[in-house]
């Protein structure tokens, strides 16, 4: 396992048990972001880096019983917390690295990634892997329940020009990874970038 993987597992493993209690008011923001994916009944969607599975319930509601919802995470303790919360009823949980997903090419209609991009060891390569598993015309949502400035303030730091979520950095990163950005929102209340899988 790479040092990046070990770091991510240690970071989130230590926080998994009380993750949901630390951010109890995020549910409506997750639901609103899922709505913007434009999912339909029967669609197949992946929550990449699903953590405790907070997006799985709104994703299941969007695709209905005929759809498929997968939640992939690298940290076993986060998936265990998702099971304790009963969210495994809304989607199939996979212990998997988003850099090498056990999903066939073009199998999905959409990918949802909450708080994902800042934890990717090689964002261009990892976003290309997400593009691989999505059909052409499928959608990617990169989401965070608070915006860049609010998150930086929470962490006691300043926003830097090299922030991957800054639009001038994210747009070309997505374009080089098989995605075309279609919308970008960065407000105190949320961050949401939507992109479409190119042919």
C-alpha positions in Angstrom: 0.0 0.0 0.0 1.3 3.4 -0.9 2.1 6.1 1.7 -0.8 8.1 0.4 -3.2 5.3 1.1 -1.8 4.7 4.5 -2.1 8.4 5.4 -5.8 8.5 4.1 -6.7 5.3 6.1 -5.0 6.6 9.2 -6.6 10.1 9.0 -10.2 8.8 8.3 -9.9 5.6 10.4 -9.2 7.7 13.5 -12.3 9.9 12.8 -14.8 7.4 11.5 -16.6 6.6 14.7 -17.7 10.2 15.3 -17.6 11.5 11.7 -21.4 12.0 11.4 -21.8 13.6 14.8 -19.1 16.2 13.8 -21.1 17.3 10.8 -24.8 16.7 11.8 -26.3 19.3 9.5 -24.9 18.3 6.2 -27.8 16.1 5.0 -29.7 18.8 3.1 -26.6 20.0 1.3 -25.9 16.4 0.2 -29.5 15.9 -1.0 -29.4 19.2 -3.0 -26.1 18.2 -4.6 -27.4 14.8 -5.6 -30.5 16.5 -7.1 -28.2 18.5 -9.4 -26.7 15.3 -10.8 -30.0 14.9 -12.7 -30.2 11.1 -12.0 -33.2 9.2 -13.3 -34.9 6.0 -12.1 -32.8 3.0 -13.1 -29.5 4.9 -13.3 -26.2 3.4 -11.9 -24.2 5.7 -9.7 -21.0 5.5 -7.6 -20.3 7.5 -4.4 -16.5 7.6 -4.7 -14.8 8.0 -1.4 -18.2 7.4 0.3 -17.0 7.6 3.8 -19.9 6.9 6.2 -22.3 6.9 3.3 -24.1 10.2 3.8 -24.8 10.4 0.1 -26.1 6.9 -0.3 -29.7 7.6 0.8 -30.3 10.6 -1.5 -28.6 8.7 -4.3 -30.9 5.7 -3.8 -33.9 8.0 -3.7 -32.8 9.5 -7.0 -32.3 6.2 -8.9 -35.1 4.3 -7.2 -35.3 0.5 -6.6 -34.4 -0.3 -10.2 -31.2 1.7 -10.1 -27.8 0.7 -8.7 -25.9 2.6 -6.0 -22.3 1.7 -5.1 -20.3 3.3 -2.3 -16.5 2.8 -2.5 -14.0 3.8 0.2 -10.4 3.0 1.0 -10.9 3.1 4.8 -12.6 0.0 6.4 -13.6 2.0 9.5 -15.6 4.4 7.4 -17.5 1.6 5.7 -18.1 0.0 9.1 -19.6 3.3 10.3 -21.8 3.3 7.2 -23.1 -0.1 8.1 -23.8 0.9 11.7 -25.8 3.8 10.3 -27.8 1.4 8.2 -26.7 3.1 4.9 -25.7 -0.3 3.4 -29.4 -0.8 2.8 -29.2 2.1 0.2 -26.1 0.9 -1.7 -23.5 -1.8 -2.1 -20.4 -0.9 -0.1 -17.0 -1.7 -1.6 -13.6 -1.5 0.1 -11.8 -0.1 -2.9 -9.4 2.5 -4.1 -10.9 5.0 -6.6 -7.6 4.8 -8.5 -8.4 1.2 -9.4 -12.1 0.5 -9.2 -13.5 -3.0 -9.5 -16.1 -1.7 -12.1 -16.2 -2.4 -15.8 -15.6 0.5 -18.2 -18.7 2.6 -19.0 -20.8 0.7 -16.5 -22.1 3.8 -14.6 -24.2 6.8 -15.4 -22.7 9.1 -12.7 -20.1 9.5 -10.0 -20.6 11.6 -6.8 -17.4 12.6 -4.9 -17.9 14.4 -1.6 -14.7 15.9 -0.2 -12.8 13.6 -2.6 -10.5 15.6 -4.7 -8.2 16.9 -2.0 -7.5 13.3 -0.9 -6.6 11.9 -4.3 -2.9 11.0 -4.5 -2.7 11.7 -8.3 -5.8 13.7 -9.2 -5.4 13.6 -13.0 -4.9 9.8 -13.0 -7.6 9.3 -10.4 -10.2 11.4 -12.3 -9.3 9.5 -15.5 -10.2 6.3 -13.6 -13.6 7.8 -12.6 -14.1 8.7 -16.3 -13.3 5.1 -17.3 -16.2 3.7 -15.3 -18.7 6.2 -16.6 -20.5 6.1 -20.0 -19.9 8.9 -22.4 -22.3 11.7 -21.5 -22.4 10.5 -17.8 -22.0 13.0 -15.0 -19.5 13.7 -12.2 -20.2 15.8 -9.2 -17.4 17.0 -7.0 -19.0 18.3 -3.8 -18.2 19.7 -0.4 -20.9 20.8 2.1 -19.0 24.1 2.6 -17.1 26.2 0.2 -13.4 26.7 -0.1 -13.1 29.8 2.0 -15.3 28.4 4.8 -13.4 25.2 4.8 -10.0 27.0 5.0 -11.3 29.1 7.9 -12.5 26.0 9.7 -9.0 24.5 9.3 -7.3 27.7 10.3 -5.6 28.3 7.0 -5.8 30.6 4.0 -6.9 29.6 0.5 -3.8 29.1 -1.7 -3.6 29.6 -5.5 -2.7 26.0 -6.0 -6.0 24.8 -4.4 -7.2 22.0 -6.8 -10.8 23.1 -6.3 -10.2 26.6 -7.6 -11.9 26.9 -10.9 -8.8 27.9 -12.9 -7.1 24.7 -11.6 -10.1 22.4 -11.6 -11.4 23.1 -15.1 -8.2 22.1 -17.0 -7.6 19.2 -14.6 -11.0 17.8 -15.5 -10.5 18.5 -19.2 -7.3 16.5 -19.2 -9.0 13.6 -17.4 -11.9 13.0 -19.8 -14.4 15.4 -18.3 -15.9 18.8 -19.4 -17.0 21.1 -16.5 -20.5 22.3 -17.0 -21.1 24.3 -13.8 -19.1 25.6 -10.8 -20.3 26.9 -7.5 -18.1 28.0 -4.6 -20.1 29.6 -1.8 -19.8 29.5 1.9 -22.7 27.0 2.1 -21.3 24.6 -0.5 -18.9 23.7 -3.2 -20.2 21.9 -6.3 -18.5 21.3 -9.7 -20.4 19.3 -12.3 -18.8 17.8 -15.3 -19.8 15.6 -18.2 -17.9 12.5 -19.4 -16.5 13.3 -22.9 -16.6 10.7 -25.7 
